[in-house]
Amino acid sequence: MFSLRKTALTTAQAQNIIRPDAKLNEMTSFIYLYYYGIQGFNHENELYHMLDFNPNEQAMEIFRETFIAKYAVNPEKWLKKETDRSK
């Protein structure tokens, strides 16, 4: 999985979607940290049932926005696209 993600990120860099100076290992680590953090907060967690929102959906939205803002060549374009989809 690590090499698959790294290949996808390399391709995105070559297509000028991700900044050319972005560090692939850093991005891959960022993905894994978020993924395992979200996995740790699942339906079996007592706090999960006390919330009036889905923390996993909120975490994924924060992940997308952070990843785009930090690594995208044109973050405004991608963040706008995400906003447009939600309407």
Beta strands, then each sheet from edge to edge (+ up, - down):
end
